[in-house]
Every structure is written in C-alpha cells, then in structure tokens.
Amino acid sequence: MSTQELHELIESLARTPETIATLVNDLPEAHLRRGSPDGRFSAVENVCHLRDIEVEGYAVRINRILKEEQPFLPDIESERGASCVCRRAKRECARAYGSQR
C-alpha cells in the first residue's frame, strides 16, 4: 500500500461516522429498526454495533498496544454488542459512534 493510499484510507475512515449519520438521519425509525430478510441486524443495530465495537473493542485494543509491552488482545465479541444498545435512538448511536473516534 502506498503512502497516498494509506492517507486516503485514513481519511475515509475519519469520515465514516459523518457519512453514517447523514445516511440514517432522514430515514423513518420504522425503516431503521426493520431487520434484514435473513434475520441479521437492522440499520440501527448496525450503527449501534459500530459504536460498541469501536468503544469496547478497538479502543481497548489500541490502548493496550500503546500502554503494554506485550498486550493481550482477546477476540472482540462482535455479535454481542448491538443487542445491548439497540434500543437507543438512531441519532444517539450515530453521535456516540462518531464521538469515540
């Protein structure tokens, strides 16, 4: 990966919370809470999942890498997260996800 590609990737990741907020803000709540036909997360559950994995997964890992000489990095329980907070309002999840970056 070139330096330019890396910078573009980092910029894209930095814009992700704003992009998600823009996509979900104008959608009716019923559409956001409707699960997919195959039973996977609804849109709001996906946003909450992103927030959870950012806070409870990646942030923990990054802090351990920065502070510990030989950090233990357990698996991230990605399927568990969204079920814990999916009752939050869509804007709250989007805002919480963005604030953690």
C-alpha positions in Angstrom: 0.0 0.0 0.0 1.4 3.4 -1.0 1.5 6.3 1.4 -1.2 8.1 -0.7 -3.5 5.0 -0.4 -2.9 4.9 3.3 -3.8 8.6 3.7 -6.9 8.1 1.6 -8.0 5.1 3.7 -7.4 7.0 7.0 -9.4 10.0 5.6 -12.2 7.7 4.6 -12.3 6.1 8.0 -12.4 9.5 9.6 -15.4 10.5 7.5 -17.3 7.3 8.3 -19.3 8.5 11.4 -20.5 11.6 9.5 -21.4 9.5 6.4 -23.4 7.1 8.5 -25.2 9.9 10.4 -26.1 11.5 7.0 -27.5 8.2 5.7 -29.6 7.5 8.8 -30.8 10.9 9.9 -33.7 11.3 7.4 -34.9 7.7 7.4 -38.1 6.9 9.3 -37.5 5.0 12.6 -39.5 2.0 11.3 -37.2 1.5 8.4 -34.1 1.7 10.6 -35.5 -0.9 13.0 -36.6 -3.4 10.4 -34.3 -6.4 10.3 -32.9 -7.7 7.1 -34.8 -10.6 5.4 -32.1 -13.1 6.5 -32.5 -12.1 10.2 -29.3 -10.0 10.6 -29.0 -6.6 12.2 -31.3 -3.8 11.3 -29.8 -0.5 10.3 -30.0 1.0 13.8 -28.5 -2.2 15.2 -25.6 -1.9 12.7 -24.9 1.7 13.8 -25.0 0.6 17.5 -22.8 -2.3 16.7 -20.2 0.0 15.1 -20.3 2.2 18.2 -19.9 -0.8 20.5 -17.1 -2.4 18.6 -15.3 1.0 18.4 -15.6 1.6 22.2 -15.4 -1.9 23.6 -13.2 -3.5 21.0 -10.9 -1.3 19.1 -10.3 1.5 21.7 -9.4 -1.2 24.3 -7.0 -2.8 21.9 -5.4 0.4 20.8 -4.9 1.5 24.5 -3.3 -1.9 25.3 -1.0 -1.7 22.4 0.1 1.8 23.4 0.5 1.1 27.1 1.6 -2.6 27.4 4.8 -4.2 26.4 3.1 -7.5 25.4 -0.6 -6.7 25.3 -3.2 -9.4 25.5 -5.7 -8.8 22.7 -8.7 -11.1 23.2 -11.2 -11.7 20.4 -13.8 -9.0 20.0 -17.4 -10.3 20.7 -18.8 -8.5 17.6 -22.2 -10.3 17.6 -23.0 -9.5 21.2 -22.6 -5.7 21.1 -25.6 -4.5 19.2 -28.1 -6.4 21.2 -27.0 -4.4 24.3 -27.8 -1.0 22.9 -30.1 -1.4 20.0 -32.9 0.4 21.9 -31.0 3.7 21.7 -32.3 6.3 19.3 -30.5 6.3 15.9 -29.1 9.7 16.3 -27.7 8.9 19.8 -25.9 5.8 18.4 -24.5 7.7 15.4 -23.3 10.5 17.6 -21.8 8.1 20.2 -20.0 6.2 17.4 -18.6 9.5 16.0 -17.5 10.8 19.3 -15.3 7.8 20.0 -13.0 8.3 17.1 
